[in-house]
C-alpha cells in the first residue's frame, strides 16, 4: 500500500502542470480573438491614473434661477473608449474651460458688475425751471418796487415840492402838524398817499397814487394782454357851508357811461347833457353828466373850454384825463360834499401840470358858486323826496329783518303751543250737540 501511493504523486503533479499550460494557451488565444481589446489599444497607465473631481465653485446670485444654456457634452470616460475605425459619427470630446477660484472680495465685485443695470442720466428740468422762476420773480419784485418808489417820489417832488402847485395853494403838506412830517406815505408796494390841508372852502385834500404792479411777475405778464396805466385820484372834502346842492361829472364817453350807471348819486340826480348848438362845448371824446343844463354851463364857461376841455385844447390832455366828479351826495364817503379828480400819470410829469392845476381852480369855483333860489329849491325838493323814499325802504328792510329773526328764534315748543291754542279756539267755535240715549 505504501509503495503504491509514492508512485502516484509524480503522476498527479505532471497532470496539474499540463492543465495549467493548456489553460494559459486557451486564455492567450481568447484574448487574440477579441478584436479592439488588445494590449495595443490602451496603456496600463490610463487604467491606473486616479480620478480627479472638478473644483466646486460658490453659487452666485444669478445661479438661483438656472439660466437656459446649451447642453454640455459629456466627458468621455477612459472605459467608454471606442475604436475610431469601428464606430463613426460619434461626438468628439471637448475639454471644459477650467474654473479658477477667486478670492471672496473679487468674486463679490464680479457679481455686482454683472447685476448692475446701466441707467439713463436724469436731468432735473423741473428743479432748474423752479430755481429760474424764483430768481426771475425776486428780480422783478426788487426792480418793480424800486421803480414804483421812484415814480411816487418824482411826483411828490414835482407837485408838492418847493414852489409847486400844491405847495402854493395849501399851507400844510404831509401827515402831521410837524414841519418835517412825511408828505408821502407808502401803503403798499404800488400804493402811496399824499395829504394836504389849510385852504379856504375845503377841509383837506387826499391824493391816492395807484401804480402798476411792477413788483409782481404775473401782473407784468398780464399787462402784456390788458394794458394798464399809473393813476392818481384827488379827493377834496369841502366845507359844509361852502358847496351848493350840486351833482356834476365830466368824463370820457366810455367812463361816463359806466359812471352814470354804477355811481349812485349820478344815477339818482343827474342825466347826460346833450351838446348845445348855441355855444361852444366840450370835445367829442367827453360826456357831461349834470343835474341841470344851467349848472353845466356855469361850471364849463367858454374861455375855460378853450384852455382845457375844448376840441383843440383837449388833444394835449386826452391821454392823461379820466374824469371829474362833484357832488353833495357823494357815495361811500363820510363827507358828502366831495370833489374828485382822476388822472393818468405820464412818464413826463410836466405834461400833467395843467390837469393838477384844475384841483385848486375848481375848489374856488365850487366854493364861490351860488345857485338861484328856484334852482336851489328844486334841487332841495328832489333830495328830500329821495331821502323819504330811502327812509321808507330802510324801514321796510328793517321790518323784514326783524320778522325773519323772530321766525328763526321761534322754538318748536311755542309752535305746538300755538297749534294747541288754535285747536282750542276751533273747538270753542263749533256748535254744541246734545246726545240722548235711545230707548
VOGU-3710 file (C-alpha; in Angstrom, 3 decimals, decimal comma):
1> xxxxxxxxxx> 0,000/0,000/0,000  2,731/2,414/0,886  4,760/1,783/-2,191  1,783/2,408/-4,466  0,977/5,830/-3,220  4,533/7,032/-3,685  4,371/6,251/-7,349  1,044/8,214/-7,918  2,384/11,558/-6,627  4,682/12,308/-9,576
11> xxxxxxxxxx> 1,900/11,433/-11,952  -0,565/13,814/-10,337  1,957/16,615/-10,429  2,529/16,157/-14,131  -1,183/16,199/-14,863  -1,593/19,511/-12,904  1,242/21,144/-14,800  -0,252/20,031/-18,104  -3,623/21,512/-17,199  -2,075/24,863/-16,326
21> xxxxxxxxxx> -0,262/25,013/-19,639  -3,431/24,270/-21,562  -5,401/26,920/-19,651  -2,794/29,592/-20,325  -2,776/28,736/-24,027  -6,546/28,934/-24,191  -6,559/32,287/-22,413  -3,984/33,738/-24,778  -5,918/32,505/-27,771  -9,174/34,069/-26,383
31> xxxxxxxxxx> -7,529/37,473/-25,988  -6,372/37,442/-29,592  -9,895/36,594/-30,817  -11,431/39,774/-29,160  -10,665/42,438/-31,725  -10,358/46,056/-30,402  -9,382/44,968/-26,884  -5,784/44,072/-27,430  -2,989/45,360/-25,291  -2,139/47,861/-28,035
41> xxxxxxxxxx> -5,405/49,828/-27,539  -4,936/51,208/-24,017  -1,958/51,851/-21,881  -1,893/50,473/-18,446  -1,199/53,948/-17,069  -4,628/55,131/-18,173  -6,305/52,498/-16,012  -4,067/53,171/-13,108  -4,483/57,086/-13,153  -6,620/58,324/-10,233
51> xxxxxxxxxx> -9,876/60,237/-10,940  -9,708/63,956/-10,103  -13,049/65,702/-9,350  -13,530/69,204/-10,798  -13,273/72,074/-8,263  -16,538/73,254/-6,752  -17,202/76,996/-7,213  -19,527/79,009/-4,941  -23,014/79,761/-6,217  -23,690/83,282/-7,428
61> xxxxxxxxxx> -26,973/85,221/-7,161  -27,671/84,535/-10,808  -27,407/80,773/-10,191  -30,563/80,817/-8,035  -32,696/80,738/-11,167  -30,718/78,475/-13,560  -30,352/80,174/-16,937  -31,088/78,435/-20,162  -27,770/77,160/-21,516  -26,798/74,901/-24,328
71> xxxxxxxxxx> -26,444/71,213/-23,439  -22,923/70,422/-22,432  -21,031/67,486/-23,995  -20,267/64,677/-21,606  -16,632/63,974/-20,946  -15,699/60,522/-22,118  -14,509/58,177/-19,505  -11,451/56,018/-20,356  -13,645/52,928/-20,019  -16,007/54,262/-22,697
81> xxxxxxxxxx> -13,355/54,497/-25,323  -14,429/53,333/-28,779  -12,369/52,384/-31,734  -12,428/55,076/-34,397  -12,287/52,505/-37,212  -15,269/50,542/-35,966  -17,679/53,373/-34,964  -18,102/56,627/-36,919  -20,084/59,833/-36,275  -19,577/59,853/-32,500
91> xxxxxxxxxx> -19,124/63,295/-30,863  -15,613/64,352/-30,156  -14,918/65,099/-26,523  -14,186/68,766/-25,755  -12,288/69,968/-22,793  -14,299/72,033/-20,306  -12,980/75,500/-19,529  -11,137/75,386/-16,317  -12,520/77,453/-13,443  -10,029/79,378/-11,390
101> xxxxxxxxxx> -11,296/80,033/-7,860  -11,322/83,695/-6,891  -10,950/85,437/-3,664  -14,246/86,387/-1,871  -13,806/90,141/-2,414  -13,015/89,747/-6,124  -15,964/87,371/-6,526  -18,382/89,872/-4,960  -17,146/92,659/-7,245  -17,731/90,446/-10,268
111> xxxxxxxxxx> -21,324/89,730/-9,194  -22,048/93,435/-8,629  -20,695/94,337/-12,046  -22,863/91,686/-13,700  -26,003/92,708/-11,832  -25,546/96,451/-12,387  -28,040/97,709/-14,981  -26,961/100,751/-16,944  -29,443/103,619/-16,252  -30,013/106,889/-18,110
121> xxxxxxxxxx> -28,679/110,013/-16,500  -31,656/112,121/-15,238  -31,574/115,854/-15,914  -33,577/117,867/-13,306  -35,589/120,065/-15,699  -38,338/120,855/-13,171  -35,899/121,816/-10,440  -33,948/124,049/-12,804  -37,170/125,707/-14,016  -38,299/126,293/-10,413
131> xxxxxxxxxx> -34,998/127,896/-9,442  -35,061/130,075/-12,569  -38,657/131,189/-11,902  -37,851/132,048/-8,283  -34,787/134,044/-9,315  -36,755/135,902/-12,013  -39,636/136,634/-9,612  -37,243/138,030/-6,988  -35,518/140,181/-9,611  -38,841/141,579/-10,888
141> xxxxxxxxxx> -40,023/142,227/-7,316  -36,897/144,173/-6,415  -36,848/146,191/-9,638  -40,618/146,883/-9,635  -40,645/148,075/-6,031  -37,770/150,477/-6,671  -39,404/151,765/-9,848  -42,743/152,464/-8,113  -40,987/154,301/-5,305  -39,070/156,368/-7,837
151> xxxxxxxxxx> -42,256/157,390/-9,692  -44,083/158,340/-6,464  -41,154/160,397/-5,171  -40,779/162,107/-8,544  -44,469/163,088/-8,474  -44,213/164,419/-4,907  -41,148/166,425/-5,830  -42,805/167,851/-8,953  -46,189/168,838/-7,475  -45,622/169,045/-3,716
161> xxxxxxxxxx> -42,088/170,367/-3,536  -40,873/173,909/-3,217  -42,738/176,423/-5,427  -45,016/173,682/-6,732  -48,769/173,917/-7,445  -49,901/172,233/-4,227  -47,281/173,956/-2,081  -48,600/177,352/-3,224  -52,267/176,512/-2,563  -52,077/174,579/0,744
171> xxxxxxxxxx> -50,402/175,696/3,930  -49,910/172,192/5,384  -48,402/169,398/3,350  -47,939/165,917/4,771  -49,413/163,782/7,536  -48,976/165,678/10,759  -48,530/169,199/12,103  -44,757/168,989/12,371  -42,681/170,729/9,679  -40,721/167,545/8,912
181> xxxxxxxxxx> -43,805/165,320/8,697  -43,725/162,985/5,676  -45,796/164,294/2,797  -45,907/160,899/1,077  -46,827/157,651/2,819  -46,369/154,198/1,306  -49,373/151,956/1,957  -48,349/149,114/-0,353  -45,858/148,114/-2,981  -47,817/150,132/-5,562
191> xxxxxxxxxx> -49,997/152,456/-3,421  -48,948/155,836/-1,998  -50,898/158,581/-0,189  -50,386/162,340/-0,111  -52,204/164,655/2,294  -52,622/168,420/2,323  -54,804/170,898/4,236  -55,022/174,547/5,147  -57,056/176,120/2,323  -60,344/178,020/2,150
201> xxxxxxxxxx> -63,580/176,292/1,142  -62,182/172,810/1,896  -61,146/170,730/4,869  -58,433/168,550/3,314  -57,002/167,049/0,161  -56,056/163,378/-0,143  -54,181/162,164/-3,211  -54,057/158,386/-3,790  -51,353/157,219/-6,186  -52,076/153,742/-7,549
211> xxxxxxxxxx> -49,260/152,494/-9,781  -48,952/149,324/-11,798  -47,928/146,147/-10,011  -44,409/146,309/-11,318  -43,190/144,137/-8,432  -45,396/141,215/-9,485  -44,188/138,997/-12,327  -47,639/137,568/-13,082  -49,156/141,063/-13,241  -46,428/142,133/-15,621
221> xxxxxxxxxx> -47,319/139,240/-17,907  -50,997/140,180/-17,640  -50,227/143,769/-18,663  -48,987/142,431/-21,998  -52,584/141,340/-22,723  -54,510/144,025/-20,803  -52,526/147,294/-20,726  -52,814/149,350/-17,522  -51,637/152,858/-16,642  -50,479/154,554/-13,470
231> xxxxxxxxxx> -53,313/156,537/-11,901  -53,780/159,283/-9,328  -57,047/160,341/-7,635  -57,584/163,608/-5,727  -60,399/163,682/-3,187  -61,220/167,090/-1,678  -63,570/167,246/1,286  -65,461/170,560/1,040  -66,809/172,549/3,979  -70,489/172,049/4,744
241> xxxxxxxxxx> -71,405/175,672/4,058  -69,142/176,061/1,034  -70,976/173,923/-1,509  -74,435/174,129/-3,044  -76,603/171,059/-3,777  -74,722/170,077/-6,925  -74,216/166,801/-8,808  -71,910/167,070/-11,809  -69,467/164,832/-13,717  -67,233/165,157/-16,749
251> xxxxxxxxxx> -65,517/162,089/-18,203  -64,600/160,275/-21,367  -67,636/158,736/-23,040  -66,926/155,144/-22,083  -66,098/156,055/-18,490  -69,110/158,398/-18,273  -71,466/155,617/-19,365  -70,205/153,335/-16,585  -70,332/156,133/-14,010  -73,891/157,125/-14,859
261> xxxxxxxxxx> -74,984/153,505/-14,467  -72,987/152,480/-11,369  -72,475/155,621/-9,260  -75,492/156,140/-7,020  -75,762/159,943/-6,931  -75,272/160,276/-10,696  -77,937/157,640/-11,287  -80,440/159,347/-8,981  -79,917/163,045/-9,670  -78,128/163,562/-12,985
271> xxxxxxxxxx> -78,506/162,828/-16,689  -76,264/163,104/-19,734  -76,357/166,623/-21,227  -76,682/166,776/-24,981  -74,318/169,217/-26,775  -75,879/172,665/-27,177  -75,992/174,323/-30,590  -75,782/177,908/-29,390  -72,362/177,798/-27,738  -69,053/176,021/-27,585
281> xxxxxxxxxx> -68,970/172,661/-25,883  -66,560/170,015/-24,705  -64,594/167,766/-27,078  -66,376/164,917/-28,810  -64,498/162,364/-26,678  -66,096/163,750/-23,484  -69,558/163,465/-21,935  -71,170/165,774/-19,365  -73,447/164,345/-16,666  -75,227/167,109/-14,737
291> xxxxxxxxxx> -78,250/167,716/-12,575  -79,245/170,613/-14,854  -78,076/172,282/-18,043  -77,609/175,601/-16,283  -75,215/174,003/-13,820  -73,162/172,510/-16,667  -72,992/175,864/-18,470  -71,939/177,650/-15,285  -69,133/175,191/-14,463  -67,856/174,996/-18,074
301> xxxxxxxxxx> -67,639/178,530/-19,445  -66,372/179,041/-22,970  -62,994/180,593/-22,007  -62,309/177,625/-19,810  -63,161/175,211/-22,633  -60,669/176,949/-24,884  -57,889/176,295/-22,369  -58,559/172,694/-21,295  -61,639/170,800/-22,487  -62,273/172,343/-25,879
311> xxxxxxxxxx> -61,858/170,398/-29,098  -58,341/171,742/-29,800  -57,014/172,088/-26,261  -58,140/168,669/-25,096  -55,937/166,862/-27,627  -52,944/167,654/-25,434  -54,535/166,329/-22,208  -56,634/163,497/-23,664  -54,078/160,729/-22,854  -53,993/161,684/-19,165
321> xxxxxxxxxx> -57,556/162,776/-18,302  -60,075/160,286/-16,845  -62,921/162,075/-15,012  -64,210/164,845/-12,717  -66,982/164,225/-10,182  -68,526/166,915/-7,930  -71,375/166,014/-5,583  -73,041/166,979/-2,330  -74,334/163,379/-2,103  -71,039/161,592/-2,670
331> xxxxxxxxxx> -71,495/157,843/-2,137  -69,369/155,662/0,125  -67,808/158,555/1,985  -68,175/160,065/5,455  -68,070/163,522/3,863  -70,959/164,015/1,475  -69,662/167,172/-0,214  -66,696/165,968/-2,224  -64,757/166,932/-5,343  -62,968/164,054/-7,043
341> xxxxxxxxxx> -60,384/164,212/-9,855  -58,868/161,175/-11,592  -55,879/161,413/-13,951  -53,294/159,130/-15,519  -49,649/159,724/-14,611  -47,462/160,291/-17,707  -43,783/159,460/-17,953  -43,039/163,152/-18,344  -44,727/164,651/-15,278  -44,636/168,184/-16,635
351> xxxxxxxxxx> -47,324/167,205/-19,177  -49,977/166,972/-16,448  -49,316/170,329/-14,747  -52,426/171,903/-16,304  -54,566/168,986/-15,046  -53,222/169,216/-11,476  -53,897/172,947/-11,580  -57,596/172,114/-12,057  -57,757/170,971/-8,411  -57,341/174,397/-6,736
361> xxxxxxxxxx> -59,258/176,049/-9,595  -62,454/174,021/-9,066  -62,134/174,302/-5,258  -62,524/178,040/-5,666  -65,245/177,697/-8,313  -67,414/175,380/-6,209  -66,760/177,415/-3,056  -67,970/180,628/-4,685  -70,766/179,120/-6,769  -74,297/180,188/-5,773
371> xxxxxxxxxx> -77,446/178,751/-7,275  -80,618/180,724/-7,955  -83,475/180,417/-5,472  -85,686/178,450/-7,857  -82,928/176,003/-8,860  -81,844/175,551/-5,270  -85,441/174,911/-4,103  -85,930/172,371/-6,888  -82,703/170,572/-6,014  -83,591/170,525/-2,311
381> xxxxxxxxxx> -87,088/169,138/-3,068  -85,600/166,298/-5,132  -83,201/165,441/-2,314  -85,960/165,450/0,289  -88,081/163,174/-1,851  -85,222/160,717/-2,384  -84,370/160,764/1,317  -88,017/159,974/2,179  -88,011/157,047/-0,264  -84,717/155,780/1,143
391> xxxxxxxxxx> -86,052/156,064/4,699  -89,204/154,173/3,732  -87,152/151,449/2,039  -84,822/151,197/5,031  -87,813/150,887/7,388  -89,282/148,103/5,266  -85,968/146,235/5,217  -85,634/146,544/8,991  -89,140/145,134/9,499  -88,418/142,226/7,194
401> xxxxxxxxxx> -85,153/141,520/9,005  -86,928/141,689/12,389  -89,664/139,345/11,208  -87,117/136,910/9,819  -85,144/136,978/13,055  -88,334/136,405/15,058  -89,292/133,396/12,934  -85,791/131,938/13,283  -85,885/132,308/17,069  -89,292/130,615/17,347
411> xxxxxxxxxx> -88,896/127,239/19,115  -90,822/124,039/18,349  -92,490/124,258/21,798  -94,009/127,641/21,002  -95,246/126,283/17,693  -97,004/123,420/19,473  -98,484/125,858/21,910  -99,883/127,976/19,082  -101,335/124,886/17,397  -102,958/123,810/20,652
421> xxxxxxxxxx> -104,474/127,262/21,111  -105,791/127,200/17,555  -107,470/123,851/18,100  -108,985/125,096/21,335  -110,440/128,148/19,608  -111,761/125,965/16,805  -113,430/123,641/19,260  -114,919/126,565/21,133  -116,447/127,988/17,962  -118,112/124,717/16,974
431> xxxxxxxxx> -121,865/124,316/17,878  -122,731/122,179/20,873  -124,640/118,934/20,171  -126,707/117,237/22,895  -126,553/113,474/22,893  -129,573/111,421/24,117  -129,822/107,700/24,716  -132,373/105,889/22,636  -134,958/103,563/24,304
//
